[in-house]
Amino acid sequence: MRRLPALGLLPAVVLAAGCGAQGFLLGAQQGYLLSGYDVLALPNEQVDVRVSMLGGNYLQGQPGRTVRFFQGGQPYRTAVTGQDGVAAVPFQPAAAGDYSLKAEVEPLADGSALEPVEILVACRTADAPMVVVDLDKTLVASGFHVVMVGDPKPMDRSPEVMQRLAQRYTVVYLTHRPEHFGPKSRSWLRSHEYPQGPLLVSTTGEFIKGSQAFKTAAIERLRERFKALQVGIGDKIGDALAYHANGLRAFLIPPIPDDAKGDSLRQWAAELDQLPDEVQVVRNWNEIEQGVFGSARFPRSAMQAELRRRADALDQQERARRASR
């Protein structure tokens, strides 16, 4: 719920890191970050399929690089990166379905090659049911800081429940992570066997404005074209408010530490007052599964009562500890 003010400086810190650090933090290759951008499209709608190539200590755009796009193993089109390092080609899906394209950059000056990137064009009809899901502390068991420096674990049962959700809904991964973390995020989702779905990330400017503002605007843009956004899952009150404001069934997994102190638990309980009664406040992915596919309901009042009971029990334990001295 609470965001450190310094988090807004994260993109600048990453950009200022050396090539080696960027490779570790972002998955850059040989000092270059090659990123593809997933797209949601309507049948017969022309969209841009984009790739960016950045390099150097400040990850500046690499202009004049030839990028070859492939579909189904066959050459599709070729484009050249502009001053911002972005190359784009038009693509018009004829019918609903998933279209996978691959982009390769011409060999580097020393003759070495970067690994190609895959881009998903998820084409859906306007009435296709969709679920919008966050990443950090929602699918990922830890926060963004662990994503940068380690190999975070998935939240218990989240891959299995997500696979079940994908049988009913188109999965849209909507994360406040800045776009430079796109390659690393896609790799993590694949490695933990989450279902395929477009990954939508924030620009640096959107990242600095905050998660709620980014997600509210992103969902509003989606709803202009796709009318059946039905479920939203996230860990921040701002996530839940953004989902609810756009008519989605909102599920909040508040990231409350097991070792939280009584004052912290009471503060969480008070902050949940910001939520409308319709928002479901759950403890884990088992409860999300019960709420989406069954008749179970998890009102915020139940979570608030539980948090206050835990706080009272901790206070009693502390009083007993002091009395025994």
C-alpha positions as protocol buffer text, in pm:
chain_id: "A"
residue {
  index: 1
  type: MET
  ca { x: 0 y: 0 z: 0 }
}
residue {
  index: 2
  type: ARG
  ca { x: 276 y: 243 z: 94 }
}
residue {
  index: 3
  type: ARG
  ca { x: 531 y: 328 z: -174 }
}
residue {
  index: 4
  type: LEU
  ca { x: 877 y: 455 z: -94 }
}
residue {
  index: 5
  type: PRO
  ca { x: 930 y: 798 z: -254 }
}
residue {
  index: 6
  type: ALA
  ca { x: 1264 y: 681 z: -390 }
}
residue {
  index: 7
  type: LEU
  ca { x: 1089 y: 425 z: -606 }
}
residue {
  index: 8
  type: GLY
  ca { x: 1020 y: 697 z: -860 }
}
residue {
  index: 9
  type: LEU
  ca { x: 1396 y: 730 z: -909 }
}
residue {
  index: 10
  type: LEU
  ca { x: 1431 y: 364 z: -1006 }
}
residue {
  index: 11
  type: PRO
  ca { x: 1434 y: 407 z: -1385 }
}
residue {
  index: 12
  type: ALA
  ca { x: 1710 y: 667 z: -1361 }
}
residue {
  index: 13
  type: VAL
  ca { x: 1917 y: 443 z: -1132 }
}
residue {
  index: 14
  type: VAL
  ca { x: 1884 y: 151 z: -1372 }
}
residue {
  index: 15
  type: LEU
  ca { x: 1971 y: 364 z: -1673 }
}
residue {
  index: 16
  type: ALA
  ca { x: 2279 y: 498 z: -1499 }
}
residue {
  index: 17
  type: ALA
  ca { x: 2405 y: 150 z: -1410 }
}
residue {
  index: 18
  type: GLY
  ca { x: 2692 y: 10 z: -1612 }
}
residue {
  index: 19
  type: CYS
  ca { x: 2649 y: -242 z: -1890 }
}
residue {
  index: 20
  type: GLY
  ca { x: 2726 y: -535 z: -1661 }
}
residue {
  index: 21
  type: ALA
  ca { x: 2471 y: -423 z: -1404 }
}
residue {
  index: 22
  type: GLN
  ca { x: 2210 y: -369 z: -1674 }
}
residue {
  index: 23
  type: GLY
  ca { x: 2264 y: -721 z: -1799 }
}
residue {
  index: 24
  type: PHE
  ca { x: 2205 y: -852 z: -1447 }
}
residue {
  index: 25
  type: LEU
  ca { x: 1912 y: -626 z: -1364 }
}
residue {
  index: 26
  type: LEU
  ca { x: 1736 y: -617 z: -1700 }
}
residue {
  index: 27
  type: GLY
  ca { x: 1858 y: -916 z: -1897 }
}
residue {
  index: 28
  type: ALA
  ca { x: 2052 y: -699 z: -2143 }
}
residue {
  index: 29
  type: GLN
  ca { x: 2270 y: -877 z: -2399 }
}
residue {
  index: 30
  type: GLN
  ca { x: 2627 y: -761 z: -2460 }
}
residue {
  index: 31
  type: GLY
  ca { x: 2537 y: -415 z: -2338 }
}
residue {
  index: 32
  type: TYR
  ca { x: 2217 y: -394 z: -2545 }
}
residue {
  index: 33
  type: LEU
  ca { x: 1857 y: -426 z: -2435 }
}
residue {
  index: 34
  type: LEU
  ca { x: 1633 y: -564 z: -2709 }
}
residue {
  index: 35
  type: SER
  ca { x: 1264 y: -547 z: -2618 }
}
residue {
  index: 36
  type: GLY
  ca { x: 944 y: -642 z: -2796 }
}
residue {
  index: 37
  type: TYR
  ca { x: 604 y: -497 z: -2707 }
}
residue {
  index: 38
  type: ASP
  ca { x: 294 y: -716 z: -2692 }
}
residue {
  index: 39
  type: VAL
  ca { x: -27 y: -588 z: -2848 }
}
residue {
  index: 40
  type: LEU
  ca { x: -400 y: -644 z: -2804 }
}
residue {
  index: 41
  type: ALA
  ca { x: -587 y: -610 z: -3133 }
}
residue {
  index: 42
  type: LEU
  ca { x: -936 y: -646 z: -3274 }
}
residue {
  index: 43
  type: PRO
  ca { x: -996 y: -860 z: -3585 }
}
residue {
  index: 44
  type: ASN
  ca { x: -893 y: -671 z: -3900 }
}
residue {
  index: 45
  type: GLU
  ca { x: -749 y: -387 z: -3691 }
}
residue {
  index: 46
  type: GLN
  ca { x: -406 y: -268 z: -3805 }
}
residue {
  index: 47
  type: VAL
  ca { x: -161 y: -232 z: -3518 }
}
residue {
  index: 48
  type: ASP
  ca { x: 208 y: -152 z: -3490 }
}
residue {
  index: 49
  type: VAL
  ca { x: 443 y: -432 z: -3391 }
}
residue {
  index: 50
  type: ARG
  ca { x: 735 y: -261 z: -3218 }
}
residue {
  index: 51
  type: VAL
  ca { x: 1085 y: -347 z: -3108 }
}
residue {
  index: 52
  type: SER
  ca { x: 1330 y: -121 z: -2927 }
}
residue {
  index: 53
  type: MET
  ca { x: 1708 y: -152 z: -2917 }
}
residue {
  index: 54
  type: LEU
  ca { x: 1885 y: 42 z: -2644 }
}
residue {
  index: 55
  type: GLY
  ca { x: 2252 y: 44 z: -2550 }
}
residue {
  index: 56
  type: GLY
  ca { x: 2526 y: 214 z: -2356 }
}
residue {
  index: 57
  type: ASN
  ca { x: 2549 y: 306 z: -1988 }
}
residue {
  index: 58
  type: TYR
  ca { x: 2233 y: 517 z: -2015 }
}
residue {
  index: 59
  type: LEU
  ca { x: 2047 y: 279 z: -2248 }
}
residue {
  index: 60
  type: GLN
  ca { x: 2017 y: 525 z: -2532 }
}
residue {
  index: 61
  type: GLY
  ca { x: 1828 y: 446 z: -2852 }
}
residue {
  index: 62
  type: GLN
  ca { x: 2035 y: 274 z: -3119 }
}
residue {
  index: 63
  type: PRO
  ca { x: 1932 y: 427 z: -3454 }
}
residue {
  index: 64
  type: GLY
  ca { x: 1995 y: 281 z: -3797 }
}
residue {
  index: 65
  type: ARG
  ca { x: 1972 y: -86 z: -3695 }
}
residue {
  index: 66
  type: THR
  ca { x: 1799 y: -320 z: -3937 }
}
residue {
  index: 67
  type: VAL
  ca { x: 1536 y: -538 z: -3773 }
}
residue {
  index: 68
  type: ARG
  ca { x: 1383 y: -837 z: -3952 }
}
residue {
  index: 69
  type: PHE
  ca { x: 1040 y: -956 z: -3843 }
}
residue {
  index: 70
  type: PHE
  ca { x: 925 y: -1315 z: -3892 }
}
residue {
  index: 71
  type: GLN
  ca { x: 587 y: -1483 z: -3858 }
}
residue {
  index: 72
  type: GLY
  ca { x: 552 y: -1859 z: -3851 }
}
residue {
  index: 73
  type: GLY
  ca { x: 919 y: -1894 z: -3932 }
}
residue {
  index: 74
  type: GLN
  ca { x: 878 y: -1699 z: -4254 }
}
residue {
  index: 75
  type: PRO
  ca { x: 1011 y: -1348 z: -4324 }
}
residue {
  index: 76
  type: TYR
  ca { x: 738 y: -1090 z: -4270 }
}
residue {
  index: 77
  type: ARG
  ca { x: 882 y: -738 z: -4297 }
}
residue {
  index: 78
  type: THR
  ca { x: 1196 y: -537 z: -4232 }
}
residue {
  index: 79
  type: ALA
  ca { x: 1231 y: -203 z: -4056 }
}
residue {
  index: 80
  type: VAL
  ca { x: 1512 y: 25 z: -3938 }
}
residue {
  index: 81
  type: THR
  ca { x: 1533 y: 171 z: -3588 }
}
residue {
  index: 82
  type: GLY
  ca { x: 1484 y: 546 z: -3553 }
}
residue {
  index: 83
  type: GLN
  ca { x: 1658 y: 788 z: -3320 }
}
residue {
  index: 84
  type: ASP
  ca { x: 1468 y: 642 z: -3025 }
}
residue {
  index: 85
  type: GLY
  ca { x: 1590 y: 292 z: -3113 }
}
residue {
  index: 86
  type: VAL
  ca { x: 1240 y: 177 z: -3209 }
}
residue {
  index: 87
  type: ALA
  ca { x: 1153 y: -16 z: -3526 }
}
residue {
  index: 88
  type: ALA
  ca { x: 787 y: -83 z: -3609 }
}
residue {
  index: 89
  type: VAL
  ca { x: 594 y: -266 z: -3880 }
}
residue {
  index: 90
  type: PRO
  ca { x: 218 y: -279 z: -3939 }
}
residue {
  index: 91
  type: PHE
  ca { x: 27 y: -598 z: -3869 }
}
residue {
  index: 92
  type: GLN
  ca { x: -340 y: -671 z: -3934 }
}
residue {
  index: 93
  type: PRO
  ca { x: -476 y: -995 z: -3785 }
}
residue {
  index: 94
  type: ALA
  ca { x: -761 y: -1137 z: -3993 }
}
residue {
  index: 95
  type: ALA
  ca { x: -935 y: -1324 z: -3709 }
}
residue {
  index: 96
  type: ALA
  ca { x: -928 y: -1376 z: -3335 }
}
residue {
  index: 97
  type: GLY
  ca { x: -629 y: -1574 z: -3216 }
}
residue {
  index: 98
  type: ASP
  ca { x: -273 y: -1544 z: -3092 }
}
residue {
  index: 99
  type: TYR
  ca { x: -14 y: -1434 z: -3346 }
}
residue {
  index: 100
  type: SER
  ca { x: 350 y: -1479 z: -3252 }
}
residue {
  index: 101
  type: LEU
  ca { x: 611 y: -1272 z: -3433 }
}
residue {
  index: 102
  type: LYS
  ca { x: 987 y: -1282 z: -3390 }
}
residue {
  index: 103
  type: ALA
  ca { x: 1227 y: -992 z: -3438 }
}
residue {
  index: 104
  type: GLU
  ca { x: 1598 y: -1021 z: -3514 }
}
residue {
  index: 105
  type: VAL
  ca { x: 1849 y: -738 z: -3524 }
}
residue {
  index: 106
  type: GLU
  ca { x: 2132 y: -739 z: -3775 }
}
residue {
  index: 107
  type: PRO
  ca { x: 2465 y: -869 z: -3634 }
}
residue {
  index: 108
  type: LEU
  ca { x: 2674 y: -631 z: -3426 }
}
residue {
  index: 109
  type: ALA
  ca { x: 2995 y: -474 z: -3553 }
}
residue {
  index: 110
  type: ASP
  ca { x: 3202 y: -767 z: -3419 }
}
residue {
  index: 111
  type: GLY
  ca { x: 2981 y: -1015 z: -3603 }
}
residue {
  index: 112
  type: SER
  ca { x: 2802 y: -1142 z: -3292 }
}
residue {
  index: 113
  type: ALA
  ca { x: 2424 y: -1161 z: -3277 }
}
residue {
  index: 114
  type: LEU
  ca { x: 2165 y: -1079 z: -3013 }
}
residue {
  index: 115
  type: GLU
  ca { x: 1901 y: -1333 z: -2922 }
}
residue {
  index: 116
  type: PRO
  ca { x: 1578 y: -1254 z: -3110 }
}
residue {
  index: 117
  type: VAL
  ca { x: 1269 y: -1143 z: -2922 }
}
residue {
  index: 118
  type: GLU
  ca { x: 913 y: -1270 z: -2953 }
}
residue {
  index: 119
  type: ILE
  ca { x: 612 y: -1041 z: -2973 }
}
residue {
  index: 120
  type: LEU
  ca { x: 256 y: -1151 z: -2906 }
}
residue {
  index: 121
  type: VAL
  ca { x: -32 y: -997 z: -3096 }
}
residue {
  index: 122
  type: ALA
  ca { x: -338 y: -1119 z: -2906 }
}
residue {
  index: 123
  type: CYS
  ca { x: -634 y: -1064 z: -3135 }
}
residue {
  index: 124
  type: ARG
  ca { x: -973 y: -1080 z: -2965 }
}
residue {
  index: 125
  type: THR
  ca { x: -1327 y: -981 z: -3044 }
}
residue {
  index: 126
  type: ALA
  ca { x: -1465 y: -682 z: -2857 }
}
residue {
  index: 127
  type: ASP
  ca { x: -1678 y: -907 z: -2633 }
}
residue {
  index: 128
  type: ALA
  ca { x: -1404 y: -1157 z: -2538 }
}
residue {
  index: 129
  type: PRO
  ca { x: -1394 y: -1199 z: -2156 }
}
residue {
  index: 130
  type: MET
  ca { x: -1066 y: -1086 z: -2001 }
}
residue {
  index: 131
  type: VAL
  ca { x: -888 y: -1099 z: -1665 }
}
residue {
  index: 132
  type: VAL
  ca { x: -631 y: -833 z: -1576 }
}
residue {
  index: 133
  type: VAL
  ca { x: -353 y: -945 z: -1341 }
}
residue {
  index: 134
  type: ASP
  ca { x: -66 y: -762 z: -1170 }
}
residue {
  index: 135
  type: LEU
  ca { x: 279 y: -919 z: -1119 }
}
residue {
  index: 136
  type: ASP
  ca { x: 464 y: -807 z: -806 }
}
residue {
  index: 137
  type: LYS
  ca { x: 322 y: -945 z: -480 }
}
residue {
  index: 138
  type: THR
  ca { x: 34 y: -1084 z: -686 }
}
residue {
  index: 139
  type: LEU
  ca { x: 192 y: -1353 z: -901 }
}
residue {
  index: 140
  type: VAL
  ca { x: 543 y: -1287 z: -771 }
}
residue {
  index: 141
  type: ALA
  ca { x: 574 y: -1370 z: -402 }
}
residue {
  index: 142
  type: SER
  ca { x: 808 y: -1079 z: -337 }
}
residue {
  index: 143
  type: GLY
  ca { x: 835 y: -713 z: -424 }
}
residue {
  index: 144
  type: PHE
  ca { x: 1000 y: -537 z: -714 }
}
residue {
  index: 145
  type: HIS
  ca { x: 1335 y: -501 z: -537 }
}
residue {
  index: 146
  type: VAL
  ca { x: 1377 y: -881 z: -536 }
}
residue {
  index: 147
  type: VAL
  ca { x: 1282 y: -892 z: -903 }
}
residue {
  index: 148
  type: MET
  ca { x: 1576 y: -666 z: -982 }
}
residue {
  index: 149
  type: VAL
  ca { x: 1844 y: -855 z: -795 }
}
residue {
  index: 150
  type: GLY
  ca { x: 1723 y: -1213 z: -757 }
}
residue {
  index: 151
  type: ASP
  ca { x: 1507 y: -1495 z: -885 }
}
residue {
  index: 152
  type: PRO
  ca { x: 1171 y: -1443 z: -712 }
}
residue {
  index: 153
  type: LYS
  ca { x: 934 y: -1729 z: -647 }
}
residue {
  index: 154
  type: PRO
  ca { x: 572 y: -1741 z: -761 }
}
residue {
  index: 155
  type: MET
  ca { x: 295 y: -1709 z: -507 }
}
residue {
  index: 156
  type: ASP
  ca { x: 170 y: -2047 z: -398 }
}
residue {
  index: 157
  type: ARG
  ca { x: -76 y: -2201 z: -649 }
}
residue {
  index: 158
  type: SER
  ca { x: -80 y: -1890 z: -868 }
}
residue {
  index: 159
  type: PRO
  ca { x: 43 y: -2076 z: -1182 }
}
residue {
  index: 160
  type: GLU
  ca { x: -226 y: -2344 z: -1147 }
}
residue {
  index: 161
  type: VAL
  ca { x: -509 y: -2099 z: -1082 }
}
residue {
  index: 162
  type: MET
  ca { x: -392 y: -1876 z: -1367 }
}
residue {
  index: 163
  type: GLN
  ca { x: -399 y: -2174 z: -1603 }
}
residue {
  index: 164
  type: ARG
  ca { x: -758 y: -2237 z: -1498 }
}
residue {
  index: 165
  type: LEU
  ca { x: -845 y: -1869 z: -1547 }
}
residue {
  index: 166
  type: ALA
  ca { x: -696 y: -1884 z: -1896 }
}
residue {
  index: 167
  type: GLN
  ca { x: -951 y: -2149 z: -1992 }
}
residue {
  index: 168
  type: ARG
  ca { x: -1230 y: -1895 z: -1934 }
}
residue {
  index: 169
  type: TYR
  ca { x: -1064 y: -1557 z: -1992 }
}
residue {
  index: 170
  type: THR
  ca { x: -799 y: -1392 z: -2203 }
}
residue {
  index: 171
  type: VAL
  ca { x: -519 y: -1315 z: -1959 }
}
residue {
  index: 172
  type: VAL
  ca { x: -377 y: -963 z: -1967 }
}
residue {
  index: 173
  type: TYR
  ca { x: -67 y: -904 z: -1755 }
}
residue {
  index: 174
  type: LEU
  ca { x: -78 y: -537 z: -1659 }
}
residue {
  index: 175
  type: THR
  ca { x: 221 y: -428 z: -1453 }
}
residue {
  index: 176
  type: HIS
  ca { x: 347 y: -95 z: -1329 }
}
residue {
  index: 177
  type: ARG
  ca { x: 702 y: -218 z: -1390 }
}
residue {
  index: 178
  type: PRO
  ca { x: 886 y: 17 z: -1629 }
}
residue {
  index: 179
  type: GLU
  ca { x: 922 y: -105 z: -1987 }
}
residue {
  index: 180
  type: HIS
  ca { x: 1292 y: -184 z: -1948 }
}
residue {
  index: 181
  type: PHE
  ca { x: 1188 y: -483 z: -1737 }
}
residue {
  index: 182
  type: GLY
  ca { x: 972 y: -631 z: -2014 }
}
residue {
  index: 183
  type: PRO
  ca { x: 1222 y: -897 z: -2128 }
}
residue {
  index: 184
  type: LYS
  ca { x: 1295 y: -1012 z: -1774 }
}
residue {
  index: 185
  type: SER
  ca { x: 923 y: -1020 z: -1688 }
}
residue {
  index: 186
  type: ARG
  ca { x: 834 y: -1232 z: -1993 }
}
residue {
  index: 187
  type: SER
  ca { x: 1114 y: -1474 z: -1916 }
}
residue {
  index: 188
  type: TRP
  ca { x: 993 y: -1515 z: -1558 }
}
residue {
  index: 189
  type: LEU
  ca { x: 633 y: -1582 z: -1664 }
}
residue {
  index: 190
  type: ARG
  ca { x: 744 y: -1845 z: -1915 }
}
residue {
  index: 191
  type: SER
  ca { x: 983 y: -2015 z: -1673 }
}
residue {
  index: 192
  type: HIS
  ca { x: 706 y: -2062 z: -1416 }
}
residue {
  index: 193
  type: GLU
  ca { x: 451 y: -2187 z: -1672 }
}
residue {
  index: 194
  type: TYR
  ca { x: 198 y: -1908 z: -1650 }
}
residue {
  index: 195
  type: PRO
  ca { x: -49 y: -1900 z: -1939 }
}
residue {
  index: 196
  type: GLN
  ca { x: 27 y: -1697 z: -2247 }
}
residue {
  index: 197
  type: GLY
  ca { x: -111 y: -1346 z: -2253 }
}
residue {
  index: 198
  type: PRO
  ca { x: -2 y: -999 z: -2356 }
}
residue {
  index: 199
  type: LEU
  ca { x: 230 y: -822 z: -2113 }
}
residue {
  index: 200
  type: LEU
  ca { x: 158 y: -449 z: -2083 }
}
residue {
  index: 201
  type: VAL
  ca { x: 420 y: -239 z: -1902 }
}
residue {
  index: 202
  type: SER
  ca { x: 453 y: 130 z: -1812 }
}
residue {
  index: 203
  type: THR
  ca { x: 670 y: 390 z: -1976 }
}
residue {
  index: 204
  type: THR
  ca { x: 917 y: 572 z: -1751 }
}
residue {
  index: 205
  type: GLY
  ca { x: 679 y: 869 z: -1731 }
}
residue {
  index: 206
  type: GLU
  ca { x: 384 y: 647 z: -1640 }
}
residue {
  index: 207
  type: PHE
  ca { x: 596 y: 469 z: -1380 }
}
residue {
  index: 208
  type: ILE
  ca { x: 680 y: 793 z: -1203 }
}
residue {
  index: 209
  type: LYS
  ca { x: 312 y: 897 z: -1188 }
}
residue {
  index: 210
  type: GLY
  ca { x: 229 y: 591 z: -977 }
}
residue {
  index: 211
  type: SER
  ca { x: 57 y: 256 z: -1008 }
}
residue {
  index: 212
  type: GLN
  ca { x: -306 y: 364 z: -964 }
}
residue {
  index: 213
  type: ALA
  ca { x: -284 y: 643 z: -1223 }
}
residue {
  index: 214
  type: PHE
  ca { x: -110 y: 413 z: -1473 }
}
residue {
  index: 215
  type: LYS
  ca { x: -351 y: 124 z: -1430 }
}
residue {
  index: 216
  type: THR
  ca { x: -665 y: 338 z: -1432 }
}
residue {
  index: 217
  type: ALA
  ca { x: -561 y: 498 z: -1761 }
}
residue {
  index: 218
  type: ALA
  ca { x: -448 y: 167 z: -1913 }
}
residue {
  index: 219
  type: ILE
  ca { x: -775 y: -9 z: -1826 }
}
residue {
  index: 220
  type: GLU
  ca { x: -978 y: 284 z: -1959 }
}
residue {
  index: 221
  type: ARG
  ca { x: -794 y: 256 z: -2291 }
}
residue {
  index: 222
  type: LEU
  ca { x: -859 y: -117 z: -2304 }
}
residue {
  index: 223
  type: ARG
  ca { x: -1229 y: -72 z: -2228 }
}
residue {
  index: 224
  type: GLU
  ca { x: -1268 y: 164 z: -2522 }
}
residue {
  index: 225
  type: ARG
  ca { x: -1212 y: -136 z: -2752 }
}
residue {
  index: 226
  type: PHE
  ca { x: -1276 y: -444 z: -2539 }
}
residue {
  index: 227
  type: LYS
  ca { x: -1608 y: -443 z: -2355 }
}
residue {
  index: 228
  type: ALA
  ca { x: -1574 y: -758 z: -2141 }
}
residue {
  index: 229
  type: LEU
  ca { x: -1294 y: -683 z: -1897 }
}
residue {
  index: 230
  type: GLN
  ca { x: -1438 y: -885 z: -1612 }
}
residue {
  index: 231
  type: VAL
  ca { x: -1186 y: -962 z: -1337 }
}
residue {
  index: 232
  type: GLY
  ca { x: -890 y: -769 z: -1193 }
}
residue {
  index: 233
  type: ILE
  ca { x: -635 y: -908 z: -946 }
}
residue {
  index: 234
  type: GLY
  ca { x: -367 y: -708 z: -765 }
}
residue {
  index: 235
  type: ASP
  ca { x: -197 y: -632 z: -435 }
}
residue {
  index: 236
  type: LYS
  ca { x: -243 y: -254 z: -398 }
}
residue {
  index: 237
  type: ILE
  ca { x: -551 y: -65 z: -289 }
}
residue {
  index: 238
  type: GLY
  ca { x: -491 y: 153 z: -596 }
}
residue {
  index: 239
  type: ASP
  ca { x: -509 y: -159 z: -816 }
}
residue {
  index: 240
  type: ALA
  ca { x: -841 y: -260 z: -666 }
}
residue {
  index: 241
  type: LEU
  ca { x: -982 y: 92 z: -702 }
}
residue {
  index: 242
  type: ALA
  ca { x: -872 y: 108 z: -1066 }
}
residue {
  index: 243
  type: TYR
  ca { x: -1036 y: -228 z: -1139 }
}
residue {
  index: 244
  type: HIS
  ca { x: -1357 y: -140 z: -957 }
}
residue {
  index: 245
  type: ALA
  ca { x: -1383 y: 204 z: -1119 }
}
residue {
  index: 246
  type: ASN
  ca { x: -1381 y: 34 z: -1459 }
}
residue {
  index: 247
  type: GLY
  ca { x: -1646 y: -225 z: -1373 }
}
residue {
  index: 248
  type: LEU
  ca { x: -1421 y: -526 z: -1308 }
}
residue {
  index: 249
  type: ARG
  ca { x: -1469 y: -772 z: -1024 }
}
residue {
  index: 250
  type: ALA
  ca { x: -1172 y: -669 z: -811 }
}
residue {
  index: 251
  type: PHE
  ca { x: -966 y: -906 z: -597 }
}
residue {
  index: 252
  type: LEU
  ca { x: -708 y: -761 z: -359 }
}
residue {
  index: 253
  type: ILE
  ca { x: -428 y: -969 z: -204 }
}
residue {
  index: 254
  type: PRO
  ca { x: -287 y: -731 z: 58 }
}
residue {
  index: 255
  type: PRO
  ca { x: 85 y: -810 z: 108 }
}
residue {
  index: 256
  type: ILE
  ca { x: 74 y: -828 z: 487 }
}
residue {
  index: 257
  type: PRO
  ca { x: 390 y: -987 z: 635 }
}
residue {
  index: 258
  type: ASP
  ca { x: 342 y: -1285 z: 864 }
}
residue {
  index: 259
  type: ASP
  ca { x: 555 y: -1107 z: 1126 }
}
residue {
  index: 260
  type: ALA
  ca { x: 366 y: -777 z: 1110 }
}
residue {
  index: 261
  type: LYS
  ca { x: 329 y: -600 z: 1444 }
}
residue {
  index: 262
  type: GLY
  ca { x: -1 y: -502 z: 1600 }
}
residue {
  index: 263
  type: ASP
  ca { x: 16 y: -135 z: 1501 }
}
residue {
  index: 264
  type: SER
  ca { x: 90 y: -233 z: 1141 }
}
residue {
  index: 265
  type: LEU
  ca { x: -203 y: -475 z: 1132 }
}
residue {
  index: 266
  type: ARG
  ca { x: -439 y: -209 z: 1262 }
}
residue {
  index: 267
  type: GLN
  ca { x: -311 y: 36 z: 1002 }
}
residue {
  index: 268
  type: TRP
  ca { x: -380 y: -217 z: 727 }
}
residue {
  index: 269
  type: ALA
  ca { x: -730 y: -271 z: 863 }
}
residue {
  index: 270
  type: ALA
  ca { x: -793 y: 105 z: 862 }
}
residue {
  index: 271
  type: GLU
  ca { x: -659 y: 150 z: 508 }
}
residue {
  index: 272
  type: LEU
  ca { x: -899 y: -115 z: 378 }
}
residue {
  index: 273
  type: ASP
  ca { x: -1180 y: 130 z: 456 }
}
residue {
  index: 274
  type: GLN
  ca { x: -1091 y: 297 z: 125 }
}
residue {
  index: 275
  type: LEU
  ca { x: -1234 y: 1 z: -65 }
}
residue {
  index: 276
  type: PRO
  ca { x: -1593 y: -33 z: -185 }
}
residue {
  index: 277
  type: ASP
  ca { x: -1782 y: -324 z: -35 }
}
residue {
  index: 278
  type: GLU
  ca { x: -1780 y: -505 z: -371 }
}
residue {
  index: 279
  type: VAL
  ca { x: -1401 y: -555 z: -368 }
}
residue {
  index: 280
  type: GLN
  ca { x: -1298 y: -904 z: -254 }
}
residue {
  index: 281
  type: VAL
  ca { x: -1004 y: -904 z: -10 }
}
residue {
  index: 282
  type: VAL
  ca { x: -833 y: -1243 z: -10 }
}
residue {
  index: 283
  type: ARG
  ca { x: -537 y: -1408 z: 159 }
}
residue {
  index: 284
  type: ASN
  ca { x: -412 y: -1633 z: -119 }
}
residue {
  index: 285
  type: TRP
  ca { x: -477 y: -1783 z: -462 }
}
residue {
  index: 286
  type: ASN
  ca { x: -695 y: -2060 z: -318 }
}
residue {
  index: 287
  type: GLU
  ca { x: -945 y: -1790 z: -219 }
}
residue {
  index: 288
  type: ILE
  ca { x: -919 y: -1622 z: -559 }
}
residue {
  index: 289
  type: GLU
  ca { x: -1007 y: -1956 z: -719 }
}
residue {
  index: 290
  type: GLN
  ca { x: -1304 y: -1997 z: -482 }
}
residue {
  index: 291
  type: GLY
  ca { x: -1421 y: -1643 z: -549 }
}
residue {
  index: 292
  type: VAL
  ca { x: -1398 y: -1659 z: -928 }
}
residue {
  index: 293
  type: PHE
  ca { x: -1519 y: -2013 z: -990 }
}
residue {
  index: 294
  type: GLY
  ca { x: -1736 y: -2072 z: -682 }
}
residue {
  index: 295
  type: SER
  ca { x: -1981 y: -1884 z: -465 }
}
residue {
  index: 296
  type: ALA
  ca { x: -1735 y: -1783 z: -192 }
}
residue {
  index: 297
  type: ARG
  ca { x: -1716 y: -1415 z: -101 }
}
residue {
  index: 298
  type: PHE
  ca { x: -1440 y: -1238 z: 88 }
}
residue {
  index: 299
  type: PRO
  ca { x: -1560 y: -894 z: 203 }
}
residue {
  index: 300
  type: ARG
  ca { x: -1309 y: -645 z: 334 }
}
residue {
  index: 301
  type: SER
  ca { x: -1490 y: -644 z: 669 }
}
residue {
  index: 302
  type: ALA
  ca { x: -1388 y: -1007 z: 725 }
}
residue {
  index: 303
  type: MET
  ca { x: -1023 y: -928 z: 655 }
}
residue {
  index: 304
  type: GLN
  ca { x: -1038 y: -621 z: 879 }
}
residue {
  index: 305
  type: ALA
  ca { x: -1182 y: -826 z: 1165 }
}
residue {
  index: 306
  type: GLU
  ca { x: -909 y: -1087 z: 1122 }
}
residue {
  index: 307
  type: LEU
  ca { x: -634 y: -824 z: 1122 }
}
residue {
  index: 308
  type: ARG
  ca { x: -769 y: -665 z: 1439 }
}
residue {
  index: 309
  type: ARG
  ca { x: -798 y: -1005 z: 1610 }
}
residue {
  index: 310
  type: ARG
  ca { x: -434 y: -1075 z: 1520 }
}
residue {
  index: 311
  type: ALA
  ca { x: -333 y: -734 z: 1654 }
}
residue {
  index: 312
  type: ASP
  ca { x: -520 y: -793 z: 1982 }
}
residue {
  index: 313
  type: ALA
  ca { x: -357 y: -1136 z: 2022 }
}
residue {
  index: 314
  type: LEU
  ca { x: -11 y: -986 z: 1970 }
}
residue {
  index: 315
  type: ASP
  ca { x: -87 y: -718 z: 2227 }
}
residue {
  index: 316
  type: GLN
  ca { x: -194 y: -983 z: 2480 }
}
residue {
  index: 317
  type: GLN
  ca { x: 126 y: -1179 z: 2417 }
}
residue {
  index: 318
  type: GLU
  ca { x: 334 y: -866 z: 2471 }
}
residue {
  index: 319
  type: ARG
  ca { x: 152 y: -783 z: 2796 }
}
residue {
  index: 320
  type: ALA
  ca { x: 203 y: -1138 z: 2920 }
}
residue {
  index: 321
  type: ARG
  ca { x: 573 y: -1123 z: 2829 }
}
residue {
  index: 322
  type: ARG
  ca { x: 620 y: -800 z: 3022 }
}
residue {
  index: 323
  type: ALA
  ca { x: 427 y: -933 z: 3324 }
}
residue {
  index: 324
  type: SER
  ca { x: 649 y: -1240 z: 3342 }
}
residue {
  index: 325
  type: ARG
  ca { x: 968 y: -1037 z: 3383 }
}
